[in-house]
Amino acid sequence: MESTTTAASTAKRAQSARSGAQGAKVTTGPRWLPWAKVAVFVAAWYPLARIVFFGLTDRLGANPIEFITRSTGLWTFVFLCITLAVTPLRRLTGWNALLRFRRMLGLYAFFYATLHFTTYIWFDKWFDVAAMLKDVGKRPFITVGFAAFVLLIPLAVTSTKAMVRKLGRRWQSLHRLIYAIGVLAILHFWWLKSGKHDLVLPKIYGAIMLALLGWRLAVWLIARMKARQA
């Protein structure tokens, strides 16, 4: 009886050890992952480093504030697109490790959006609230851009693992705001460039954004259809 109990305990400990090892493997991920995350982290500083380098070498053009505003705005859009592309790429390729980059990329989108917004309210308007309100009323692209930035704030604040655990299912519902942010970003970019009749970049990035959002809508519709048929 005692030997049977001992054998059962030993088997249970061995199973627990195997489960722990498997869990550790899932947690740590592939060996190349830490190096890849460092590479992405460093590469994501390129847009800011470029602005600083251009500033130090007097290459920001005749209107430096406009150059910085447009550059940070464009890179915000780029990082939004890359962040939204993570999930489709993961599903298409099966590389689950790609999900480890999503939070970092999303935070960089918020970082450059903050630089974009700060450049406008500080260097362009010098915190002149009346002038900013006048802009909001006259230029709708500023209104939708401001709305997109405001919606990004709760996503950035709740991006930590602690907040994911605290919010539970509500976290996923909250982070669906990224879809509204994507649409507002398209409108902001489109209306900004339409005044100068230069819609080449808005069309390109708008098509990318709509494709990424459309993919999610298609996945959601298919899942609902399957649920109804089950």
N, C-alpha and C positions, 0 to 999 in steps of 0.2 A: 504493500500500500504506500509506504513511504517512498520507495523507489519510483513508483508511478507518479506520485505528486512532484518529486524532484525533477523527473523527466519532463513533466508538463510545464513546470516553472521555467526550466531551461529553454524549452521550445518557445515559450511565451516571450522570454527575454531576447532570444535570437530574432524572433519576429519583430519585436519592438525596435531592436537595433537596426534591422534591415529597413523598417519603415522610417526610422530617423535618418538613416543614410540616404534613402531616396528623397526624403523631404529636404535634406541639406543640399542634395544635388539640384533639386528644383529651384531652391532659394538662390544658390550661388550662380547657377546658369553656366553657359559655356566658358571655357578658359579665356577666350578672346574678348568676352563681354566687357570686363573692366577697362581694357585698353581701348576698345571701340568707344566706350562712353567718354573716356578722357579725350579721345580724338574729336568726337562730336562737340564736346564742351568747349574745347579750344577753338575749333573751326567756327563755332557760333559767335565768337567774338570778332570775326573778320569784319563785318559791316561797321562796327564801332571803331576798330583799329584803322580802317580805311578813312573814316571821317577825320579821326585825330591826325593821321598822316597827311591828309590833304590840307588840314588846317595849319599844320606846322610848316608845310612847304608852299603855302599860299596858292592852293589849287582848288579852293571852294567856289571859284567863279565870282561874278560881279555881285551876286546876292547869296552870301554864305548861309543866311538863315533859311532861305528857301531851299537851298541844296540839302541842308541837314534835315529839314522837315520832310522833304520828298523822299530822301534816302531812308530815313527811319520808318516812314510810312510804308514804303515798298517792302522793306525787309520784315515788317510786321505781317504783311500779307503773305510773304514767302513762308515764314515760319508757321503761320496758320495753316497754309496748304500742306506743308510737310507733316505737321501734327495730325491733320485729318487723314493723311495718306497712310499713316502707320497701320491702322486697323485693316483696311483693304489689302495692303501688302502682306500683312501677317496671315490673313485668311487665304490669300492666293498662293503664297509661298510655303506656308506652314512654319515659318520662322517665328515661334512664339517669343523669342528673345527680343524681337523688335518692340514689344510692348514696354520694355525697360527704358526705351528712349522717349516715350510719349510725354511723360511729365516734364522732362527736361526741355524738350522742344516747345511744349506749351508755355512754360515759364519764360523761355526766350522770346516767344511771341508777345507775352505781356511786358517783358523788359523793353523791347523796342517800341511797343505801343506807348509805354510810359515816357520814353525818350521823345517820341513823336509829339505826344500831348504836352510834355514839359517845354519843348522847344517853342510850341505855339503860344502857350500862356505866359511864358517867361520872356524869351528873346524877341518874339514877334509882337506880343501885346503888352508886355511888362506888367502883367497882373491887372490890367485895366478891365475891370468887370463890365463896365458900360460898353466898351468897345467889343468885348467878347459876346455880350448879349446881342449887340447890333449885328454881329457876324452871324450868329445863330439864326436871327430872324431873316437876314438877307440871303444867306448862302446855305441851302439845305444839306450840302455835303458835309458841312461842319456839324450840323445837328445829328446826322446819322453816324458820323465818325465818333462824336462824343458819346452817343448811346452805346456804340460797340465797345468803347473803352470802359464805360461804366459796367457793362455786363461781363467784361473780362475780369474785373476785380474780384468778385466772389469765387470765380474759378481758380484764380491764383491763390487766394487765401485758403481755399479748401483742398489744395493739391497735395498736402502732406498725408502720410500714411495714417497719422493719428486722426485726422479729420475724416478720412475714408472710413475708418473703423467707427468713429463717433456718429457719422451721419447714416451709415448703413445703406439701405436702398435709396434713401433720399439723395445720396451723393450722386448716383447715376442720373437721377431726374434733374438735379441741379446742373450737371455738366452737359445736359442736352442743350443748354443755352448756346453752346458752341455753334449750333446750326443757325440760330438767329444772328449770332455775331458774324458768321460767314456771309450771310445775305446782306447785312448792314455794311460789311467791309466792301463788298462788290459795289453797292450803291455809292458809298463814299468815294471810292476810286473812280467810278464811272462818271459821276457828276463833277468831280474835280477836273477830270481831263476833258469832259465834253465842252467846257467853256473855252478851251483852246483847240478844239477840234482835233484832238490827238488821242484816239481811242484804241490804238494798236495794243498797248500793254493791258488796258482794262479788259479788252476782248480776250486776250490770251489767259490772263489770270482769272477772269470771270468764268471762262469755259472750264478751267481746271477746278475751280471751286464748285461750280454747278455739277460737274461730273462726280466729285467726291461726295457732295450732299445727295445727289441723285442715286448714287450707289447705296447709300445708307437707307434712303427711302425705299428702294427696290427690295433690299434685304428685309426691311420691316414688313413690307406688304406680303412678301413670300412667306414669312414666318406666321403672319396672321392667317393667311390662306391655309397653311398646313395645320394650324391650331384648330381652325373651323372644321377641317376635314377629319381630324382625329376623333 
